[in-house]
Every structure is written in C-alpha cells, then in structure tokens.
Amino acid sequence: MLKKGTHFEMSTMYWVILLGLFLLLSYKNLFFGWSIQNYLTNKIEFGIFSRYVFILFTSFIESFIYILFIRFSVFIFNRAFLKKNE
C-alpha cells in the first residue's frame, strides 16, 4: 500500500465519503463545543474569518485521516478474508 513508486488514488466513492464526513465534522466543529485551546493556539488572537478558516481546515484534515483509516480497514479486510477464498 505504501511502497516506493506507488501513487495514491481515491475512487469517486471515497471522495463522496470524504465530502460527507467533512460536512458533518465542520458542522459539529463550527456550532457545537469546538475550542481552539485544544490545538495549543490559545495565545494567538484570531480574527473571526481566520478562526473559521482554521476550523474548516482542521475539519478537512480530520476527515482525510478518517478516510485513510477506512481505506486501511478495507485493505486489511480484502487481504485477510477475500484472499482466503481464492
């Protein structure tokens, strides 16, 4: 999966899942209980626009990490269970 010379491709299904996760996470982070203090940036004074951009950026990164976990789980599942049947 992570070999030299292998490039990373995501199918359309993973992009749809990424978009859905991003929308759900950004909605949760923007409106319910998200605090910048959790990211060690409590000493920096953000403007209102830059605060929203920072929240959306961290939501996108979090969504992408979830997609990587999903892809790794599917890879392990395919390797463990589907290779046995062949």
N, C-alpha and C positions, 0 to 999 in steps of 0.2 A: 504494500500500500504506500509506504513512504520510501521508495527506492530512488537512487540517483538516476536521473533521466526520465522519471515518470512525472507527467504533469497532472495537475488536479483539475478534474472536470466535474461539474454538478449538472445533473439532469434537470429537466423542467420541473419535475415533481419536487425536488429538493429546493428549488427557488421559490415555489409556491409555499412550501412549508416554512422556509426562511421568512418570507413576507408575512405570513400569518403569525409566526412567533414574534417577529419584530413589532407588528401592530399591537398584539396583546401585551407584550412586555413594555413597550413605550407608553401605552395607555395606563398600565399599572404604575409605572415609574413616575409618570407626569402627574397623576392625580391622587395616588394613594401611597402615603408613607415613604417616599424616597427621600433620603437625606444625603447631601453632598459630604457630610462628615464621614460617611463610611468609606469614602475614596481618598481620605487624607488630604482633602483640599479645603479644609475649614478655615485656613489662614488667608486664602486668596479671596478677594472680593470680585464676584462675578456680576456682570450686568444681567438683566433679565433675559435678553436674547441669547447671550453666550451660555447661560445656565441651561436653557432649553436645548441648545445645540449639544452641550456636553451630555445631558441626559439621553438624548436621542442617539448619540454616538456610543455611549456605554450600553444602551439597549441593543443596538445593532451588533456590537461585539459579543454580547451575551447570547444573542440569538444565533450567531455564527458558531459559537462554541457548542451550543445545543445541537446544531446541525452536524458538527463534527462527531459528537457523541452518538448521534443517531446513525450516521454513516459507519462508524466503527462497530456499532452493535449489529448492523445489517451484515457487515463484512464477516464478523465472527460467526453470526448465525449461518450464513451461507457456507463458510468454511467448515463449520462443525457438523451441521445437520444435512446439508444438501450434498456434500461430497461423499458422505457415507452411502447414500442411496445409489450412487453411480457405479 
